Amino acid sequence: MAIAKAERLMNLALCLMNTRRPVSKRELRASIEAYHEVTSDDAFNRMFERDKDDLRELGLVIDTVESLDGEFGYLARSDRNRLPDIALDPEEAAALSLAAKVWQQARLAEAASGALQKLRAAGVPYEDASSALEPRIPAPEPAFEALMVATRERRTVAFDYRKANAVRPEPRLVEPWALECWRGHWYLAGYDRDRSDVRVFRLSRISGKVRSRGAATAEVPDHVDVRDAVARWAGEGATAATARIRLRRDSGYPLRARALSASSVDADWDELEIPYGHGLDAWLAEFGPDVVVVAPDELRAEVVDRLRAVAKG
């Protein structure tokens, strides 16, 4: 539906911008294929008015002209809809080039590359930013792309989700609000219809396909702070479960500040009990050989997997 609407708006804009005289609604309805599917005059009039308002909101200047016989026509004059020349200094151009390299996920990487090609075509000079240390935002979870599209299009989704320490996944029906990468994991914040409340989901715990279930209906807050919600639910503020770790003496002060209890093991190691949230494995991996996970087994396995991935990379 979103792609169809985008195509319809694009065709309407092209019609309005490539005419030398005002075009009536009747002519536009006959010229644009997407309008052929609308059989009711009232439905077409409502759709056309919405499309016209959407184009104006996007910045297109549309003139309304009344003919001598009282019929209204529309056109978008090129002299009133010409974009200013793009001017970037070397620092701004380098920043855009670096930002385009951040995304590793296929769809977003393609979009970023296309944006740079359009800048080149517009005559904007810049050099590709290269560095031994380049920022990367990986999105390896299979559910990422479907949830990104559903979030953008405000579509309700259904998926199977396995909670921490759960044996089997459970079905969820969610209206996505926003995606956030936190401590190496992607999370989704949204409205869980079955639980009638806001929930946060770690994408790596989603099983199978994400399935579309129609338009979302819950009101989205003006500001969705996913990072804060994830931090409360899955990070340092989580208190539903705890983990036991051994920490090398005189190291890991951020972990010590979050510890619920601490005791000395020997001259080199202390044992701490800390809140166990879903982002803890990535945080513990940052401390390398100064941390050993004692329990739970699941957390220890996740930290070991992360350290092995770093060693291979």
Secondary structure, DSSP 8 states (H G I E B T S, - for coil): -HHHHHHHHHHHHHHHHS-SS-EEHHHHHHH-HHHHT---HHHHHHHHHHHHHHHHHTT---EEEE-TTS-EEEE--GGGS--------HHHHHHHHHHHTTB-SHHHHHHHHHHHHHHHHTT--------SS---B----TTHHHHHHHHHHTEEEEEEE--TT-SS-EEEEEEEEEEEEETTEEEEEEEETTTTEEEEEEGGGEEEEEEEEEE--S---S---HHHHHHHHHSTT--SSEEEEEEETT--HHHHHH-SEEEE-SSSEEEEEEE--TTHHHHHHTTGGGEEEEE-HHHHHHHHHHHHHHHH-
